Amino acid sequence: MSSVSERYQVIIVGAGPVGLSLALMLALKDYRVLVLEKEAGTAEHSRAPAIWPRTQEILADLGVMDRFTEMGILKPSLEIYDVDRDTCLFRAPLETLSDQTRFPWLLIIPQARTESLLLEALEQHPAANIRFSSEVTELSQRDGCVDVHFTAPAGESVVSGDILVGCDGAHSFVRHAIGAHQEGLTYAMQAALADVRISDSIALHSPRLTTTPGIAVGIRIEEDTWRLILPFAKGDSIPLERRVEEAVENLFHHSKWEPVWRSEFRLHRRISSVFSRGRVVLAGDAAHLNSPVGGQGMNAGIQDASRLAPAIEQALRSDPEETLQAYGDSRRAQIAQGVNRVTDIMTRILLAKQGRFIRLALSGANLALRVPGLRKKILRRMAMLD
Ligand SMILES: Cc1cc2nc3c(=O)[nH]c(=O)nc-3n(C[C@H](O)[C@H](O)[C@H](O)COP(=O)(O)OP(=O)(O)OC[C@H]3O[C@@H](n4cnc5c(N)ncnc54)[C@H](O)[C@@H]3O)c2cc1C
């Protein structure tokens, strides 16, 4: 067994968007940070494409927002186009929040870009050290520090940190290692997700929705690349390839297209039983998971990082275990009452009766947005400003 070779103030497990944001926040303040990532590089798939105003404010504080704006698509007004009825079904005028945020728009950018931009910024900081192909396999807490065992191409190593943060995603090893378990549920509806390249699609309305024969939503995530979201009932056994082909036909009536990737997912609402234990704390999908309806999962994770960073600074000064526990308890309550609950309500409404109410639900939300007293409240909630 190797002995402890290096000591850091903070060790972060996982170089997803949450681990990278947190590492950047701490490196900017000159804390010695190590990020351990089991894969050879950041992820290549587009996954979460939506970045809401509150998250953009956080990215701006990290000094990376100009690059995001340069590479993303800005939506000052989020309009959902109803393909079947050739009309705008829902309109959320985010631009009316211009007196409340510097970023009154939705930014669309593939998650792979988000990760590469964060990594690019992180690599410029001498206080941060990132190691890919390094899988954490064991943790132990002793005498005011956490020992972390990881395997890398060069063999097994042990490093030690004052604090360890598990940003290691839905199947978190760190969560398991601290004896926490996930609470929550898996929805009866499932979803197929796919990215497709559609030629000559730049002028088409995005997002777009059809409900015939089943629900299909298309969101343009790059110039000619669209994310398709195709909810379906458990037991509906149409092959994925055909499901995507039909959705492209129904959404775009288009013959020239090619698949980029596609997959089927179960949808969950889950939260870890605790967010911290001793000097170990969880953030992002490791701590909480919700359905992609509303596009808030990654955003909530980056917002965890912005709340956790000051708690870590305080914990490094004094009372680390109490400070992290106070952070964990309060953040867990916020997530349970906030993102997890709101996303759960939206998911249930939109997927009720296999999606038969989706048009009604969106029309209802559209009407609510016309009521002056409600509009700001709903928009602030969408923008994640509350
Ligand atoms: C297909 C898909 C579509 C999605 N769409 C949306 C969306 O539209 N909007 C939205 O907000 N969210 C969406 N999400 C969710 C979003 O992608 C996640 O919320 C986000 O990636 C969470 O970031 P994270 O950094 O917490 O975890 P992850 O991105 O999962 O990163 C965790 C990292 O930890 C690494 N790791 C794991 N175990 C170890 C270990 N033992 N040692 C070292 N490294 C380890 C992994 O390799 C990974 O790189 C989607 C997810 C999927 C899968």
The ligand as a Gaussian input file, in Angstrom:
#p B3LYP/6-31G(d) Opt

LIG

0 1
 C      -28.601000      12.662000     -21.230000
 C      -28.666000      13.688000     -20.145000
 C      -29.330000      14.887000     -20.369000
 C      -29.384000      15.872000     -19.395000
 N      -30.027000      17.046000     -19.653000
 C      -30.028000      18.019000     -18.715000
 C      -30.612000      19.299000     -18.957000
 O      -31.165000      19.541000     -20.022000
 N      -30.523000      20.275000     -17.995000
 C      -29.885000      20.058000     -16.794000
 O      -29.773000      20.995000     -15.972000
 N      -29.362000      18.838000     -16.526000
 C      -29.408000      17.836000     -17.454000
 N      -28.814000      16.652000     -17.204000
 C      -28.188000      16.471000     -15.921000
 C      -26.807000      17.073000     -15.938000
 O      -26.075000      16.515000     -16.995000
 C      -26.200000      16.777000     -14.585000
 O      -27.026000      17.401000     -13.602000
 C      -24.778000      17.296000     -14.472000
 O      -23.906000      16.618000     -15.337000
 C      -24.295000      17.094000     -13.033000
 O      -22.968000      17.484000     -12.954000
 P      -22.013000      16.845000     -11.869000
 O      -20.705000      17.545000     -12.057000
 O      -22.675000      16.843000     -10.554000
 O      -21.896000      15.296000     -12.265000
 P      -21.362000      14.617000     -13.594000
 O      -21.501000      15.505000     -14.755000
 O      -21.991000      13.274000     -13.657000
 O      -19.799000      14.462000     -13.325000
 C      -19.312000      13.528000     -12.383000
 C      -17.875000      13.205000     -12.744000
 O      -17.328000      12.376000     -11.716000
 C      -16.526000      11.376000     -12.321000
 N      -16.414000      10.260000     -11.375000
 C      -17.391000       9.412000     -10.980000
 N      -16.918000       8.529000     -10.074000
 C      -15.601000       8.834000      -9.898000
 C      -14.565000       8.274000      -9.095000
 N      -14.787000       7.227000      -8.276000
 N      -13.335000       8.824000      -9.165000
 C      -13.087000       9.885000      -9.980000
 N      -14.033000      10.443000     -10.772000
 C      -15.274000       9.929000     -10.723000
 C      -17.290000      11.033000     -13.594000
 O      -16.456000      10.409000     -14.548000
 C      -17.766000      12.407000     -14.038000
 O      -16.851000      13.044000     -14.892000
 C      -28.765000      15.639000     -18.154000
 C      -28.112000      14.421000     -17.916000
 C      -28.064000      13.449000     -18.893000
 C      -27.364000      12.137000     -18.613000

